[in-house]
Amino acid sequence: MKIAWNASEFDSAVLTCWGKSSHSDDGGWMPLHRHLSDTAAVARHLFHRFLPDSVRRTLAAALPGGEDDAAVLCAWLAGVHDIGKATPAFAMQVPKLFAAMEAEGLTAQEQVKADRRQAPHATAGMLILDEWLEQRHNWDPQRTKQISIVVGGHHGLPPDGIQCEAALSRPHLLGWSRQDHPHWRRTQFALLDWAAESSGAVDRLGDWRQVKLPQQVQVLLTGLVIMADWIASNPALFPYRTDTAFDQARIRSGLAELDLTAPWNAVVPEPGDHLLSARFGLPKHYRLRPVQRTALAEAAAAPGAGLMIIEAPMGEGKTEAALLAAEALAAKSGAGGCYIALPTRATSDAMFDRALEWARRLPDRRVERGDHSIALAHAKAFANTRFTRLFHRGAASAVAQDETGSGPDARLIAHWWMAGRKKTMFNSFVVGTIDQLLFAALKAKHLAMRHLGLAGKVVIIDEAHAYDVYMGVYLDTALEWLALYGVPVVILSATLPAQRRCELVAAYEKGRNGPRPKPGRRRRAVPTPAELHPELLGDIGYPAVITAGTEGPVRITPVESSGRATAVEVRALKDDPASLIALLQRELDGGGCALVIRNTVKRVQQTAQDLRDAFGPELVTVAHSRFAAPDRADKDELLRTLFGPPGNGHKRPAKHIVVASQVAEQSLDIDFDLLVTDLAPADLVLQRMGRLHRHERPERTLPARCYLTGVDWEAETPEPVPGSVRVYGAWTLLRSAAVLHPYLDGGRMVILPGDIAPLVQSAYGTIDIGPASWLPAFATAEARARAKRADQLHRATTYRIQSPSAPGSPILGWLHGGDPLQDEESPEGRAMVRDIPVDTLEVLLIARDGDQFTTLPWLKRHRRVVLPTTTCPDDDLAKAVAATTLNLPVEMSTPDVIAALERRHPWLDAWQSSRDLEGQLVLDIDPDAGTDLAGFHLDYDRHDGLRVRRL
C-alpha cells in the first residue's frame, strides 16, 4: 500500500488549505491534510484498540471484506471528514490564512460572505464526496450518500435533503460555479485521491459500489468519525503545526497521552456458589438463589445477544442475577462493557458502589489489555466522591486477570477524556439514570456518539415497572436500536403488567428482525404486541426468567421460590394525624421501627412535624427529594446504616419512625417492622411492602403489618387525596384499591412474593374489579386515563428518533423534524424523556449569616466558609458550592423567581469565571429565619429539607 504522506506529492494549492486555526492573529493553525491524516490514524487506532468485538463485528458484517474492510472504511472516512473545508465558504473565515489560498488561485466570489452559512463544511464535504465517487469511481448517485452521510454528519447533525439542495443551488460556495477557478475542484479531488490511496480504500471502492449499508452501521461510522475528530482536534494531544511533513512519532505521542482504556473481554462464569464471594464479596457460606442460578444458566445457554427479563420479588438478588448474566452475555456477544440504568440519581449512586466492587473482581480473556474505565452518569455525578476519587488513583482490579488470577496489575479508573458530556458511554462500565438510555431515542446533536458507546455494551435496566407510558415510548425505541446493534439487554422488575411485558419483547424483536420492507398498496394490519406474544399474557409463573430476541420462540422459565415468604396484614387507616399517632403509639409500644411513606413532599413534611410533636424529634427521620445534594446523600447513607442488613457494624434503633416520599421504595436495601403508606399503584404498594421483614432478625416481635391511608375509605367510592391523584392518576389508584380491598382489615393476608404477580396483573388488567358500586367512578377515571395516555404517546413522538429504514437508505435528516437538542443532558433533555416541566429550577444553596454569605454550616468539608462576593472562589471551594444543588418545587419555577434571584445576587458576576459556577442560580437562606422570595417564604434545615409556603 502506498502511503502518500510526502508533501511534495501535493499540488502547491493543496498545501495552503487550512484545517484548524485558533482564529487569533498569531495563533496556531494546521494544514488540512495534516488534520485529515491525524484523524485517520486515530480512527484506525480506535478500531483496533478501543472498539469492542461486538461493534467491529457489526461493521464487518456489512462489508464484503469483513473486518479488514471495516478498518479501511473507518480510516478512510475519518481521513476525508473535513474535505468540505477545501471550499470558499469555509476557507475565507480567516482572511490571513485565506490570502495564501488566493495566491494559488483558490479565490472566492463576493457573494460567498453573505451565503456562507448555506454550505456548512460538513454538508459541503458530503456533496464533494458524492461528486468524487460518481466521477472518479463510477458510483451510482443513489448509492453514494449512504457513505457520504458520515462526512455530512460528523458535526453531530446529518443534513436533510433541503440543506443539501440549499448548498448545491449555490455552487459558488463549493467553488464549483463557472466563475470559479478549476483549482477548487482539482484541489478537492486531489485530497480525496490522496486519502483513498493512503488509507487503502482506493483498492476497495469498486467492491463497495454494490454494498447497501444498514442505517445502524452508518450511525456507528458517524460516531467513530466524530470521536476520532474530537481527539485529533485536541491541541493538548495534537498541537497545531504549520509544517506539512507527516510525523508518525507525533501520532504515537498523542495517542499515548490520551491513553484510552481497552474494552472488557468477558469470560462466561463457571456456575457455582463461589460466585457470590468471588464477584460480590459476600460471605463464602452464601448460596446462589434459584433466580440467580436460572438467569446465569439461561445467559450461558443463549446463542448470542438477546433480551432477558427477570421478574422476581424484592430481596431475591435480582441485581446479582443480572450482573452474572451480563458476564455470560458479554462473552457470547463480544460486548466490551456494561451500562446499568436506574430510576434516580440516588439509586444510581447506591448502585455505583455495588457495580464498582463487581467490576473490580471481573476476569478478562485478554490479560495484556491493562486498565479499564468506569463512570457514574447523571447530572450530579461529580458530587459523588467515590467516583471522583477514581480519577486520581483508581481502584485495584482483577479485571485484567484470567480465571487463575494471573496477569498484570490493573486498575479500574475514571478516565479524564471520557468524563466529558456526550462521552461518558465510551467507558467500559457505566452506572447512571434511565435518562442516559432514553437519550438514545431522543433527537439530539451527536446522538451517534451515544449509540456508539451503547452498541458495545450489555445494558441492564433496573426497576422497569417505575417508568410510565411517556418514558416507555423512548425506552421501546431505544430497545429497538439496541437490538439492531446486537446489544444484550437484561430488564429487572418485581413484576411487570402483562401488556408491558409484551411491549418490551416486541420492541426488542422489532430491532432484531430489522427494518420492514415498504408496504405495497394494500396495507396489512400490524399485529399488536399482545397478538405477537399471547404466551406472555397468562400465568407465566413467579419468579420467572424470560428470554427473547434470539433464534427460536420466546422462552419462559418459571423459577422455584427461594423459600423466603412474608405474610403481611393489610389494614385501612383513616387519613388524619390523630389516627396515625394513635396507631404508632400502640404498635411501637414495645419498640420497633416504622416506615411512613407519603406520595408528596408536602405530606411528608407535615406528617413528620405531627409525629415529632407526639414522639419527640430524636425518634423521627425525614427522607424526600427536596434536600440539597449532600444532605440527600447523607440521608440515603443514614437509612442504609440504621435499617440495612445486619452485620454492618451499626446498631439498629430500638424504636424509630422514618417518614419518606417515594425515595424509600426503590433500590434501598432497608428493613422495617411496620409500614404506613399512602395508597399508590398496586405494584408500588407491593414494592413498599417489600421493606417489611426484609432481613432475618431474631429479636423481631411485631408481625409484618401494612396500613393503607391517604384515602377516604368511608366514601361510596374510595377517594384518594388530591396530591396522590396528581402524581399517579385516579384510575391506577382506584384499581389498586380494588385489588387490595379484599385484604383489608383481616380479609386475608398478602403473601410476598406469591401474591405479587396475580395482584399486579389484576390491577393493570381489563376485567372489572371491586364492588359494583365503584364501577361508575372507575369508568370516568379510566376515560381520563386513556385520554392522558393518548396525549403522552402523541407528545413523546415529537422528539423521538424513528425506526431505521432499509439498508442502503442514508440517514438523511435522521435528527430533523423538530429542532434537535444541542445538549440532551440539559434540563430540557431530561424534561423531554421524563415528561416533567422543562423549567424546574435548580439552585445552589448557601447560607446567609448576617451580612455575609457562607457555605452550609453542616457540610463535611468547607463548612461555614465565608464566600467571596468581589472575586471568584478558588476551584476547591467552587466545587463545594456547586455540589449543593437543590430543586425548587414546580410552583416556584417562574420568571418572577428567576428575576428575584438574579436581583438579590448582583455580585455573582464575579463568579462567572468558574467553570463550576458559571450560569448557576444561587439561593441564600438564613438557617434560623429562612428567607422571602417572590411571594414565597422558604426555610431549610438538614433534617427536614426545603419547606415552602406562599406569603
N, C-alpha and C positions, 0 to 999 in steps of 0.2 A: 504494500500500500504506500503510495506516495504521500508524504506529509509536506505540504507547500507552505511551511511557516516562514520561509525566507522572504523577507520584504522585497527583495529585488525582483521577485516574480510578479509583483503587482504593478499595474499601471500607476503612474505618479498621482493621478486623481484619487485613486482608492486610498492612498496613504494620507490624504488630507481629511477624509471623512472622520468625524469625531463621534465617540460613543458615550463618553462620560465627561462631565465637567462640573466643577464646584460653583460655576457661574460667577466667581469673583474675578477681579481684574488679573490677579496674578496666581489664581488658584490652580490646582492640578486639573489635568484633563487626560483623556486616554483615547488613542486611535480606535475607531470602531472595530477593526479586525482583531485588535488585541483583546477587547472585551468579549468579542464573539468566541475567540479561541479559549479564553479563560472559562467562559460559561460552558462550552462544550466539554472541556476537561473535567469540570466539576460534575456535570451531568453523568459523564462516563463513570466517575468515581462513585457517585451516588448509586448508580445502577448496580455496580458490582459489590460495593461495600456497605451500603446503607439499606437498600430496599429488601424487605423480607422475601423469602422464596415465593410466597403466595402471590405477591404483586408481580414479580418477574414472570411467573407462570401465566398470569392473566395477560400480560403484554405479549409474551411469546406465543400464546395460543392464537393470536390474531394475525400472525405473520408467517409466510411460507418458510422462512429460515429459522423459525423458533427463537430461542434466546439470543443467538448471535445477531439476528435481525433486530431484535428489540434493543440491544445495546447500541447498535449503529444508529437506529432511528432516534433514540433518545439524545445521543451526542450530536447528531446532525441537526435536529430541531432546535436544540439549545444553541448550536453554532450559527443558526440563521434567525434567531428570535428577534433580533433588533435590526433586521435588514431595512425596516421602514425608517430608520434614522438616516439612511442614504437618500433623502428626499429634500426638496426645497422647504417643505412645510416644517420639517424638524430642524434642518441644518442652520436656518437663518436665526434661530433663537439667540445665539451668542455671536454678535457681529464680529468680534475679534477672531474667532475660530472660523467663521464663515468666509472671512476675507481670503484665507488661504485656498478655500474651495473655489471661490470665484476666479481666483488667478489660474486655476486649472480648467476653467470653462464650465464649472458647475454653478451656473448663475440661477437667479430666481426672478420671476416677474413681480412687479409691484403689487399685484392683486393677492399674492400669497399671504402678505401680512394680515389682510382683512379676513381671508378664508381659512387660515391655518388650522383652526380647531375642527374643521370639517374632515380632516385627514390625520387623526392621531396616529402616532408611528406604529402602534400595534395593528390597527386596521390597514394602514398603508403597507406594512410588511406582509400581511396576509394576501393582499392584492398583487403585490410584486411576486410573491412566491407562486401564486396561481399562474401568472403570466409566464414565469420561467419554466414551470413544469409543463405547460402546454407547448411553448415554443422550443425549448431545449430538449425535452424528453417525451414529447408526443402524448401527453396525458389527455384523457377525455376531460373536458371542462366540468363534467358532472362529478368527477372523482377527486378533483384537486382540493376542494375545501375541507374534506374530512382530514386532510393533512395540514393544510394551511391554517385551519381554525386554531391550532395550537399556538401559532405565532400571533394570530388575532386576539387570543385570549390571555396572553402572557402578562397582562396588567390586571387580570382578575375579572374582566367582563368581556366574554366573547361577543363580538359585534353581531348585530342582526342585519338582515338584508337591506334595510333602509339606510343604515350607516355605511354599508359597502357602496350602495348606489350614490350616496352623497359624495363620497371620495372619488369614485370613478367619473362622476359628472364634472369634476374639477381637475382635469389632468395636469394643470399647471402646478398643483400641489404635489404631484408624484414625479414631476419632471418629464411628463410624457406629452405635453402639448406640442403643437407644431413649432411654436416659437422657442422651445427649449432646446438646448444643445444636446445632441445624441450622447454626450458623455454620461448623462444621468443614467439612462438605461444600460449603457455599456458598463458603468461602474457597479450598478446593482447586480447585473448578471455576473460580473467578474467575481464579486464577493460570494455569490451563491455557487458559482462553479468551484471556487476555492474551498468553500465549506463542504461541498459534496465530495470533492476529491480527498480532502484531508481527513474526513470522518469515515470514508469508505462507502458512503451512501451512493456514490456515482455508479457503483457496481450492482446496486440492488434496486435502483429506481425502476428498471424495466420490469422486474418481477412484482414490485409493489403496485404497478398500474392496475392490476386486477383485484387488489385487496379491497374488502369492504370493512373498514374499521368499526367495531362496535362503539357506541357512544361512550360506554364506560371506559373504554381504552383511550378515547380522545380526552376524557376528563383526567385520567391518570397521567397521560403525557403532558397535559397542560399544567397539572400540579407539579410535576417533576421539573419542568422548564422554569416555572415561577420560582421554585425552591433554588434551583441552580443559579438563576439570575440574581436572586437576593444575596446569595453567598458571594458570587463573583462581583457583585456591586458594592460589597462592604469594603471601604478603603482601609479598614484596620486589618483585613485579611489580604486584600489585593490592592495595594496602593496604586493610585493613578500614576501612570508612567507615559511619557510622550515618545519614548523611543519605539521603534517599530519591530525590533527583533523579538522573536518568541523565546521565552525563558522557562524551561521545564523546571528549574530549581525554584523559581517563584511560585509555580503551581503547587509543587510539593510543600513549600513552606506555608502557603496559605491554608492548605488542607490540614496540615499538621497542627497549625494554630487553632483551626476550627475544632478538630479532634472530635468529630461526631461519634457517638457510641454505636455499637453494632446491634442488629436485631437479635432477639432471643431465638434460640433454636431448641424447641421443646422436646422433651422425652416423654413418651407415654408412661405414666406411673405404673409400677408393679402394684397391683391391688393388695391391700392388707392394712391392718390396724396401725401399723407403724407410721402410716402417712400422717396421722393426726399429730404425732410428735415431730416427725421429720419436716412437715410443712408449716405447722401452726404453733409448734412449741407447747402443745398440750401434754398433760402427764401421760406417761407411757402405758398406764393401765386403761386409758380411754379406748373405746371400741367404735369403729365406724357404725353409724346408724344406717338402717335399711335404705333411706333415701340417698345417702352418700354413696353406698355401695352400688346402688342401681344407676345413679347418674354417671358414675365413673365407668361402669360396665357398658352402658349404652354409648357413651362417647368413644370408648376404646373400640367398640364394635362397628362404629359408623364408618361407611366407605369414604367419607370426606366431609367437607363443610356442610352444615345443616343448621336447623333450628331445634333447640331443646327448650321445653317449658317444664319447669319444676314447680309443682303445686304441693305444698306441704305446710303444716301448721307452724305457728311461731315457736321458736326454740328447738326446731328439729335439725338445725345445722345446714340450712339451705345455702348459706354463703360458702361454707367449706365444700359443700357438694358442687357448687358452681365452679369454684376455683380448681378443684381436682378435675372436673370435666373439661375445663378450659385448657389444662395441660395436655390432655389427650387430644382434644380438638385442634389445638395449635400444632401438635406433632403431625396429625393427619393432614392438615390443610396447608402447612407451611407458614402459618401466621407467625409474626415476629414480635407479638406483644399482646396486651390486653387492655381494654377500656371497661371500667366499671362505672355504671351510671346510676345515680341515686336521686331521690326527690329533692333534697335540700342541701344547702351548704353545710348545715350541722351534721346531717347524716353522711355527707361526703368526708368531712373532717374525721368523723369517727371511723369510717371505713378505711381512710388512708393509713391509719396506724396498722390495721389488720392486714391490708394489702402489702404494705411495706415489709412486714415480717414474713409474709408468704413469699414475696418476690425475692427476698434475701436468701431464701433456702432452696430456690429452684435449681435443678441441674440444667446443663446445656450440652447439646451434642458436639458443638464446636468449641472446644476448650480454649482455643487460641484467641478467641474474639475479645476477651477482656471485659471492660466495664459495660454496664447497661444503664439506661436512664429511667427515671420515674418522675411524675409530675402530679400536682394537685390542680384541678381545672375548675375554678369558679371565680367569681368576681373578686373575692377577698382571699384568694389563696395565699398571698404573701403576708397575711396576718397569722398564718399557721407556722409556728416556729419549728415544728418537727419537719416541715417541708423545707423552709428556708435554710435550715441547718445543713441540708444535703448539698447546697451549693458550695460549701466551704470544704467539707471533708468527706461527704458521702457516708455510706453505711457499709460495713464489711459484708461481703456477699459470697454465696456459694454458686452464684448464677453462671459463672464461667467454668464450673467444675463438672465432671461427669459423675455417674452414679457411684463411683468408687471413692469420690472425694478428691481425686487428683486434679491437677490443673493449676494455672497461675492464680495468684491472689487477684481478687477483683472487688470492685465496689459498685454499689448501686448509688447513682449520683443524680442530682438535679443539674441539667446541662444549661449553661448560660444562653446559648443561641436559641435553644428550643423552648425557652421560658417566655418569649415574647408573644404578643397577641397573634393569633392565626397560626402559630407554630407548635402549640402545646401537643397536638395529636401526633407529632412526629416522635415523641418519646416512646420508649418500648412499653412502659407501664403507666397508665393514667387512671386516676380516680377523680370523678367530678360529678357535677349535677347533670340531670337528664337534659337540661338545655343544650349542653355541648353536643349531644347526639341529635337532638331535634334540629339544631342549626344545620345539620347535613341535608335537611329538606327545605331550607329557607333560602330564598333568592338573596344572595349577599355577595359582595365582592370577594374574590379569592376563594370561593367555595371549593374550587378544585383542590386546594391545599388541604382542606379538612377531609375531603374524600380520599386523598392520597394517604393521609395519616390513618384514617379508619380502615382503609382497604387491607392493611397488613395486620389486622388485629383480630382477636376474639373479643366480642362485645357481650358484656353481662349487664342485663337490665334488672335492677332490683326494685321491689315494691311496685310491680307493674299495675296493681289494682289502684294505685294512687293517682293515675293520670286520666283526666277527664276526656270528653268527646273531642274537644277542640285540640288538645295536645295529641290525642290519638291520631288525628289526621296527619300531623307531622311525623309521628312515630311510625305509622304504617308506610309512609313514603320513604322514610329512612330505611326501614326494613327491606323494602323492595330494592333499593340501591345497594344495600349491604349484601343482599343475596346475589345481585349481579356480579359483585366483586368476589364472590365465594367466601364471604366472611361468616364464620360460625357465630351464632347468637344463642345465648342462654338467657332465658327470661324466668324471673323468680316471682312467686306470688303466694300468699297464704291460700288464696283461691281466686280464680277468675270467673266472672259470669260466662256462661257457655257461649253466648253470642260473641263476646270479646275474644275468647279463645279461638273461635273460628276465624275472626277477622285478622288476628295476628298471624295465624298459619297461612291464610290466603294471601296476605301481603308478602310474606317471605317467598312463598311458592310462585307468586307472580313474577318476582325478580329472577328466581332460578329458571323459570320457563322462558324467560327472555321476552323481548317486545313482540306483541301480536302483529300479524300482517294487517295491513289496512283493510277495513271491511269493504265488501262489494256493495252493490246497490241494495241488496236485501240484508238489513242489519239483523243479526241474531242476538237474542236476549243474552246478556251477560249473567251467568249464574251468581247468586249471592254467596257470600262466604258460608252461610249455613247450608246452602244447597251443595256447595262443593265438599263440605265436610260434615255430613249429618252424624258421623260416628263420634264427633266431639260434643254433641248436644245432650246426649243421655248421661247416664251414670257411668262415669269413666273410672270410678274408684277414687279413693283418697287415703293417703297421699298418692300421687301419680307422677310419672315422668313421660312426657310426650316428645317424640322426635319426628321431624318432618323436614321437607326440603331436600332430601336425598333421593336416591333411586328407590322406587317402591312406594307403597302407601304409607300414610301416617301410622306411626306405631305408638300404641298406648300401653304403658307398662304400669299396672297398679303395683303399689309398694305396700308391703306389710307395715303396720304401725310399729313404732319403736317400743310400744308398751306404755308410753307416758300418756296419761289421761287426767284431765282435771274436770271435776263436776262443779258447775257454777250455778249458784242460786241467783235468780233474777227477780228483782222486786221493783215496783214503782215507787217513786218518791215525789212528793209534792214539791213544786218549784218555789220555795221561799227559804230565806235564811234560817228561820226558826226550825224548820223541819230538818234541814241539813245539820245544824248544830246539835239538835237533839239526837239525831241518828249517830253522829260521830262520837258524842259523849257516851252513848250506850255501847256502841260496837268497840270502841277503843278503851273501855273502862279498865280492862286488864292489860292494856298495851297493844301494840301493833302499828303497822304503817299503812296509811290510806292514800290513794291517788284520786284526786277530783279533777276531771277533765271537762273543760268548758270549750264551746265552739268559737268564742270570740274573746279577744284580749280584754275588752271592757268587762265581760262577765268574770274572767279570771281575776282581774284586779279587785272588783267589788266583792267577790267571794272570799278572796284572801283577806281583805280588810275585816269582813264579818267574822271569819274564823280566828284571826289574830285577837280581835276583841274578846272572843269567847275562850280561847285556849292559850293566849299569850304568843308574842311574836317569835319566840325561840322554837316553837313547835310547828311553824308554818313556813314552807318554802314555795316560792313562785317561779314558774318557768313559762316563758312565751317568747314570741319573735320580736317584741319591741324592746329589746335590750341593745345597748351598744355592743359591737362585735366582741371585744374582750370579755365583757360581762356575760354575754351569751355563751361563749366558750367555757367560762368558769362554771356556769350553771350546768352545762352538759357534763362536765367533768365531776361536779359535785353529785349529780344524780347517779352517775356510774359508780362513784366511790362509795356512796352511802347505801345504794339499793341494787348494786350489781351482784355478780356471782360471789358466793362465799370464797374465802381464802385469798381475798385481795389485800389483806393486811389492815383493813379498816373495819371498825366496829359498827354494825348496823344499829340505828337508833332503836331504843326500846319502844318509843312512841313518837310518831311524826305524821304530818299531813303535807302532801305536795299538791299544790293547785297549779294546773298546767293547761296550756292550749294543746293543739294537735302535735306539738313538738314531742310529746311524750309517747306518741303512738307508733312511731316509726324508727326502726334501726337502733334503738337504745335497749341494751340488754339489762333491763331493770325489773324489779320484782316487788309486788305489794301484796298485802293481806286483804285489802278491801278496795273496791272500785266504786266511785260515784261518777257517772258520765252523763252529759247531755245526750239526748237522742241524736244519732248520726246514721248515715247509711249502714246497712246491716254488716257489710264486710269490715267497716271501720269500727263498729261496736265490738265485733268479734276480735279484731286486732287489739283493741284496748283491753278486752278480757284476757288476752294473752299476757298481759302484765301481772295477772293474778297467779300466785303459787308457781311462778316460773322456775324457781330453783328449789332444790331439796333443802329444807331447813327443819331439823329435828325439834327445834323449840317452837315451831308454829302451832298456834292454838285456834286461830279463827278459821272457820270454813271459807272457801272461795265464794265471795258474795258480790254481786254487781247490782247497783241501784241505778235505774234509769230515771232521769229527770230532764229538766229543760223542756217540758211538755205538759200541757194540761190534760191529764188522763181522764178527768171527770166530764169533759165536754162530750157532745154527741159523737163527734169525730175528734181524735186526738189533735191538739193544736200546739205544734212546736213554737218555741219563742221566735220572734221575728229575726233575731240575729242568726239563728241556725238556718232559717229559711233562706236568708240572703246568701249564706255560704254554700248550702247543699241543694236547695230547691225543695219544694213541698212534696213532690211525688216520691223521691227516693226516701224521704223521711217517713212518709206515710206507709210505704211498702215495708220499711224497716220495722215500724211499729206493728204492722200486721203480722209479720213472721215471728216477732218476739212476743206478741200478745199472749199466745198460749202458755208461755213460760213464766209469766208474771205471777208473783205472789203465791208461789208454791204449786203452780200448774204442773211443771216438771222441770228438771234440771237441764241446763245446756251442757252437753258433754263435749269438751275440747280434747282432741280435734274432730271426733266423729261427726258432730253436728255442723261443722263449718261449711262443708260443701253443699249439703241439702238446703241449709238456710240461705246461703248466698244465691244459689240458683233459683230458689223460690222468690227471693226478694227482687231479683232482676229479670224474672220471667214474665210471661204474658198472661198467666192464669190469674183470675180474680182471687184475692185472698183477703182475709179479715171478715169481720161481721158484715152482714148485708147492709146495715145502716150506714156503714162507712163508704159504700161504693159510689154514691153521687159525688162526694168530695174527692174521691180517688179519680173519677173521670175528669173533673175540672183540672185537677193538678196534673194529670197525665197529658191533657191537651196543651197545657202551658209548657210542660217538659218537652213535648215533641216539637213545639214551635221554637223553643230555645235551642234544641239540638239541631234543627234545620238551619237556624241562624248561625250557630257555631260552625257547622260544616261548610256553610257558604263563605263565611268570613275567613276561615282557615285556609281556603284555597287561593286567596288573593296573592299571598307572597310565597306560596309553596311551589317548589320546582315540579315539573311534570315527569311522568314516566318516560323512560328512554324510547326513542324511535328505532326504526330498523337499522341494522348495521349498514354503514356507508353514509348514513344521513349525518351531515355535520351538525354540531351543537350550536348552530347559529341562533342567536337570541335566547340561549339557554336560560339566562338570568333576567331577561326582559319581560315586559308585560306587567307594569308596576315598577316604580323606581326601586332598584335593588339597594339594599343597605350597604353603606361603606364599611360599617363595623357591626357585625352581627352580635358581638359581645357587649354592645352598648345597652343601656336600659331599654332603648327602643326594640332591639333584637329580642331581649328576654320577654318583653311585653308581647311581641308578635307570636312567639311559640307557646306562651303560657296563658294568653288571653287575660292579661292583667292590665290595669291602667298604665299607659305608657309614661305618664308624668308623675308617678310616685316619686316623691322627693327623698333623696338620701343626703344626710348632712354628716359633718364631722362634729362630734360632741366634745366641747371643752367646758371648763368651769369658770365662773366669774367669782372673784374674791375681792370685793370692794372695787377699786379702780383697776385691778389687774385681771389678766386672763391667765389661767393655768391649765395644765393637763389635769385629768380627773384625779382626785386625791387618793384613790384606792388602787391605781394601776400597780402591777407588779414591778414594772420598770418605768422610770420617768414619772413617778407620782408627784403631783402638785408642783411641777416645774413651771416657773413663770415664763410665759410665751412672749417673744418679742413682737412689737407692733410697728417698728420702724425698719426692721431688717427681716430677712428670711431665716427661719430656724435652720440649724445645721441638719445634715442628712439624717442623722440618727434620730433627732427629735422630730423631724418632719415625718419620718416613717411611723413614729409612735402616735402622732396626731392623726395621720392618715388611716391608721388601723382602727380608730374609734368611730367607725361608721354606724349610723342609726337611720332606719327607715321611718319617716313620719307617716302617720295614718293617711288614708286616701283623702279624707275631708280637708287635710291641710295641704294637699298638693295643688296649690292655686298660684296664679301670678301675684296675688297680693302678698302671700307668704314669701315668695322668692324676692319680691321687691323689698319687703321689710328686712329680710336677712341681709340683702346687699347694702341697705342704708345703714344698718347698725354696725357694719364692719368695713368702713372705707379703708381701713389700714390693711385689708387683705391684699391690696395691690403689691405690698412688699413681699408677699408670699408667692407670687406668681412665677418666680424664677425656680421654684422647687418642682421637680417632675412629679412628686407625690402629692403636692397640694394645689397645683395649678388647676383652676377652674372649679374647685370644690366650694360648696356652701358650708359655712360654719355656724353652728348653733351653740351659744353660751347659755348656761343655766346656773343660777346660784343654788348650790346643793341644799341650802336651808330655806330659801324663799321662793325658788322657782323663777319663772320669767313670763312676761306677757308678750305675745307676738301675733299681730294681725288679727285681733279678735279672739285669740285663744290664750288660756293660761296653761303653762307646761311645768310639770315637776318631774324630776328624775332622781332616782337613787339606785344603788347597785342591787337592792333587794327586790324592788317592785318594777323597775324599768321605767319607761316613759308613761306618764299619766297626762291626759289631755282633757280639758273641759272648755266649752265655749263661754266667753265673757258676756 
